[in-house]
Amino acid sequence: MNLATYSELIKKVEPHFIADAYGDAEGFYSITNLYFDTWDNFFHEQNVNREPFRQKLRLRTYGDAMLDDSCYVEIKKKYNGLSNKRRTSMKLRDAYAFLGMEGDQIGKTVENSNDYVLQEIDYFKNYYHLEPKTIISYDRKALHREDDCDVRVTFDKNLRTRTKDLRLEHGNYGDMFTPEDFIVMEVKVADCIPLWFAEIVDQFGLTGLKFSKYSQCVSSSALEIKIDDEDEVDEEIINND
């Protein structure tokens, strides 16, 4: 949705929810993610082809994180529209080592919050030979129901990305890959969307769309590379002539 629609929608939705306590005056806080994929972007292709089973691995920080701050290593899988996310927290410097970004991997001995998830991620990253691909940052406002923890709504704005300088402690800067007034609303439920919420959304004529931040960035990057290559070819042809 655009910013104008969000401004009206939030007036009707927010009274039914409680905002996360980490936001600014408007309830937004920054999230920065480092996404991993195979050398040929296998996870991206799974999403583009809308395969029933899709998966991803990312490293996530909140706010301005430093090397000794906590981060989250997350593995997310989706099957037939149902998502399952598992994550473990550790120091950012340890996450880099665990994920092989500092040379030799440190294996499963890193201090973290969930050893079972860590073992799963360790197998996952080694099986696919994952490598860091892109950083995606945005500002998020998150709402949840006090009496129903299975209903959560998030609003993301200022979506930006970079494919170089893949260090989260260097900040959440990047190039915008959506219009400036672009807002992504995600409704996360365990079963179904509450009727009262669906009726509010329907008042604004909003419909659900398939939108992957990571795949959007990969597709945009591939297009830029293709355009650059074509420019080089044209220049070579001109020079040859």
C-alpha positions as CSV (number, residue, x, y, z in Angstrom):
1,M,0.0,0.0,0.0
2,N,1.1,3.6,-0.3
3,L,1.7,5.9,2.7
4,A,-1.6,7.7,2.4
5,T,-3.5,4.4,2.7
6,Y,-1.4,3.3,5.6
7,S,-2.0,6.5,7.5
8,E,-5.8,5.9,7.3
9,L,-5.6,2.2,7.8
10,I,-3.5,2.4,11.0
11,K,-6.1,4.6,12.7
12,K,-8.6,1.8,12.5
13,V,-6.3,-1.1,13.1
14,E,-4.0,0.1,15.9
15,P,-6.6,0.4,18.6
16,H,-7.1,-3.4,18.4
17,F,-3.5,-4.2,19.0
18,I,-0.4,-3.5,21.2
19,A,2.7,-2.2,19.5
20,D,6.2,-3.7,20.2
21,A,8.0,-1.7,22.8
22,Y,11.1,-1.0,20.8
23,G,9.9,1.6,18.3
24,D,10.3,5.3,17.9
25,A,7.5,7.8,18.4
26,E,5.6,6.3,15.5
27,G,6.4,2.7,16.6
28,F,9.0,1.9,13.9
29,Y,12.4,0.3,14.6
30,S,15.1,-0.8,12.1
31,I,15.8,-4.4,11.1
32,T,18.8,-5.4,9.0
33,N,19.1,-8.8,7.4
34,L,22.0,-10.6,5.7
35,Y,20.6,-13.3,3.4
36,F,22.5,-16.4,2.3
37,D,22.0,-18.5,-0.8
38,T,23.8,-21.0,-3.0
39,W,26.2,-19.8,-5.7
40,D,23.5,-20.0,-8.3
41,N,20.7,-18.5,-6.1
42,F,18.8,-21.8,-5.6
43,F,16.6,-20.3,-2.8
44,H,15.7,-17.4,-5.0
45,E,14.7,-19.7,-7.9
46,Q,12.5,-21.7,-5.5
47,N,10.6,-18.5,-4.8
48,V,10.4,-17.3,-8.4
49,N,9.1,-20.6,-9.6
50,R,6.5,-20.6,-6.7
51,E,7.6,-24.1,-5.7
52,P,5.4,-25.5,-2.8
53,F,8.5,-26.0,-0.7
54,R,10.8,-22.9,-0.2
55,Q,13.5,-22.1,2.3
56,K,16.0,-19.4,3.3
57,L,18.7,-18.6,5.8
58,R,19.4,-15.1,7.2
59,L,21.3,-13.3,9.9
60,R,19.2,-10.6,11.5
61,T,20.0,-7.6,13.8
62,Y,17.9,-4.9,15.3
63,G,18.9,-1.3,15.5
64,D,22.6,-0.3,15.4
65,A,24.3,-3.6,16.2
66,M,28.0,-4.0,17.0
67,L,30.1,-7.1,16.9
68,D,29.5,-8.0,20.6
69,D,25.8,-7.4,20.4
70,S,23.2,-10.2,20.0
71,C,21.9,-11.2,16.6
72,Y,19.7,-14.0,15.3
73,V,20.5,-16.7,12.8
74,E,17.2,-17.8,11.3
75,I,16.1,-20.6,9.1
76,K,12.8,-20.2,7.5
77,K,10.9,-22.8,5.5
78,K,7.5,-22.6,3.8
79,Y,5.4,-25.5,2.5
80,N,2.1,-24.9,0.7
81,G,1.7,-21.5,2.2
82,L,2.5,-22.5,5.8
83,S,5.7,-20.9,7.2
84,N,7.9,-22.2,10.0
85,K,10.8,-20.2,11.4
86,R,13.4,-21.3,13.9
87,R,16.2,-19.1,15.2
88,T,18.9,-18.9,17.7
89,S,20.7,-15.9,19.1
90,M,24.5,-15.4,19.6
91,K,27.0,-12.6,19.4
92,L,27.4,-11.1,15.9
93,R,31.1,-11.8,15.7
94,D,30.4,-15.5,16.6
95,A,27.7,-15.7,13.9
96,Y,30.1,-14.5,11.3
97,A,32.5,-17.3,12.3
98,F,29.8,-19.9,12.6
99,L,28.6,-19.0,9.1
100,G,32.1,-19.2,7.6
101,M,32.5,-15.5,7.0
102,E,35.8,-15.3,8.9
103,G,37.7,-18.1,7.2
104,D,37.5,-21.3,9.1
105,Q,34.1,-22.2,10.6
106,I,33.9,-22.7,14.3
107,G,31.4,-25.5,14.1
108,K,28.7,-26.2,16.7
109,T,30.5,-25.0,19.8
110,V,29.5,-21.4,19.6
111,E,27.6,-20.0,22.6
112,N,23.9,-19.6,21.6
113,S,20.3,-19.7,22.8
114,N,19.2,-23.0,21.2
115,D,21.6,-25.8,20.4
116,Y,19.0,-27.9,18.6
117,V,18.3,-25.0,16.1
118,L,22.1,-24.4,15.8
119,Q,22.7,-28.0,14.8
120,E,19.9,-27.8,12.2
121,I,21.4,-24.6,10.8
122,D,24.9,-26.1,10.8
123,Y,23.7,-29.0,8.7
124,F,21.6,-26.7,6.4
125,K,24.4,-24.3,5.6
126,N,26.9,-27.0,5.0
127,Y,24.6,-29.1,2.8
128,Y,23.9,-26.2,0.5
129,H,27.3,-24.6,0.7
130,L,25.7,-21.2,1.5
131,E,27.3,-17.9,1.0
132,P,26.3,-14.3,1.9
133,K,24.4,-12.6,-0.9
134,T,22.7,-9.4,0.1
135,I,21.7,-7.1,3.0
136,I,18.1,-5.9,3.2
137,S,17.1,-3.3,5.7
138,Y,13.8,-1.6,6.6
139,D,11.9,0.1,9.3
140,R,9.2,-2.0,10.9
141,K,6.1,-1.3,13.0
142,A,4.9,-4.5,14.7
143,L,1.5,-5.0,16.3
144,H,0.1,-8.0,18.3
145,R,-3.1,-8.9,20.1
146,E,-2.9,-9.0,23.8
147,D,-5.4,-11.9,24.1
148,D,-4.2,-13.8,21.0
149,C,-0.5,-14.3,20.4
150,D,-1.3,-16.0,17.1
151,V,-2.2,-12.8,15.4
152,R,0.6,-10.4,14.4
153,V,0.6,-7.5,11.9
154,T,3.8,-5.8,10.7
155,F,4.3,-2.7,8.5
156,D,7.6,-2.3,6.7
157,K,8.8,0.9,5.0
158,N,12.0,2.4,3.6
159,L,13.1,-0.9,2.0
160,R,16.7,-0.8,1.0
161,T,19.4,-3.2,-0.1
162,R,23.1,-3.5,-0.8
163,T,25.2,-6.3,-2.3
164,K,28.6,-5.1,-1.2
165,D,29.9,-4.4,2.3
166,L,28.0,-7.3,3.7
167,R,28.7,-6.5,7.3
168,L,25.8,-5.8,9.6
169,E,27.8,-3.7,12.0
170,H,28.4,-1.2,9.2
171,G,24.8,0.0,9.4
172,N,21.5,-0.3,7.6
173,Y,22.3,1.9,4.6
174,G,21.5,0.8,1.1
175,D,19.6,1.7,-2.1
176,M,15.8,1.9,-2.0
177,F,14.3,-0.9,-4.1
178,T,10.7,0.2,-3.7
179,P,9.0,3.6,-4.1
180,E,9.5,6.0,-1.1
181,D,5.9,5.8,0.0
182,F,5.7,2.0,-0.3
183,I,4.5,0.1,2.7
184,V,4.4,-3.7,3.1
185,M,1.8,-5.1,5.4
186,E,2.2,-8.7,6.6
187,V,-0.5,-10.5,8.5
188,K,0.8,-13.4,10.4
189,V,-1.6,-15.9,11.8
190,A,-1.6,-19.5,12.9
191,D,-5.0,-20.4,11.5
192,C,-7.0,-17.7,9.7
193,I,-7.3,-13.9,9.6
194,P,-9.9,-12.6,12.1
195,L,-13.1,-11.5,10.4
196,W,-13.1,-8.0,12.0
197,F,-9.6,-7.4,10.6
198,A,-10.5,-8.6,7.1
199,E,-13.4,-6.2,7.1
200,I,-11.2,-3.3,7.9
201,V,-8.7,-4.2,5.2
202,D,-11.6,-4.7,2.7
203,Q,-12.7,-1.1,3.3
204,F,-9.5,0.1,1.6
205,G,-9.7,-2.3,-1.3
206,L,-6.5,-4.1,-0.4
207,T,-5.7,-7.6,-1.7
208,G,-3.0,-10.0,-0.9
209,L,0.1,-10.2,-3.1
210,K,3.1,-12.5,-3.3
211,F,6.1,-10.4,-2.4
212,S,9.5,-11.6,-1.3
213,K,12.0,-8.9,-0.3
214,Y,15.0,-11.1,-1.0
215,S,13.8,-12.2,-4.4
216,Q,12.8,-8.7,-5.4
217,C,16.4,-7.6,-4.6
218,V,18.0,-10.5,-6.5
219,S,15.8,-9.9,-9.5
220,S,16.6,-6.2,-9.5
221,S,20.3,-6.9,-9.2
222,A,20.3,-9.4,-12.0
223,L,18.5,-6.9,-14.2
224,E,21.1,-4.2,-13.5
225,I,23.9,-6.7,-14.3
226,K,22.2,-7.6,-17.5
227,I,21.9,-4.0,-18.5
228,D,25.5,-3.3,-17.7
229,D,26.6,-6.3,-19.7
230,E,24.6,-5.2,-22.7
231,D,26.1,-1.7,-22.5
232,E,29.6,-3.2,-22.5
233,V,28.7,-5.3,-25.6
234,D,27.3,-2.3,-27.4
235,E,30.4,-0.3,-26.7
236,E,32.6,-3.1,-27.9
237,I,30.6,-3.3,-31.1
238,I,30.9,0.4,-31.6
239,N,34.7,0.3,-31.0
240,N,35.1,-2.6,-33.4
241,D,33.2,-0.7,-36.1
